């Protein structure tokens, strides 16, 4: 699955690691940062270390959230959330 987030400016000269280039890209026409599939914390950390640019890092963090599915609550906490009307 392909996920994307807007990015206002892409750091000049930033190049993605060779082993991730098939999964992450910058779309300069649509101003998007695009990632295919699940992004691990290790991959996120590697990509984050590529630049100190906060625009890039904020967009990458948002992309990481989209690429990391949340597990539905289970057991006791699911019952508590149901009782509280949070589900």
Secondary structure by P-SEA (a helix, b strand, c coil): cbbbbbbcccccccccccccccccccccccbbbbbcccccaaaaaaaaaccccaaaaaaaaaaaaaaccccccccaaaaaaaaaccc
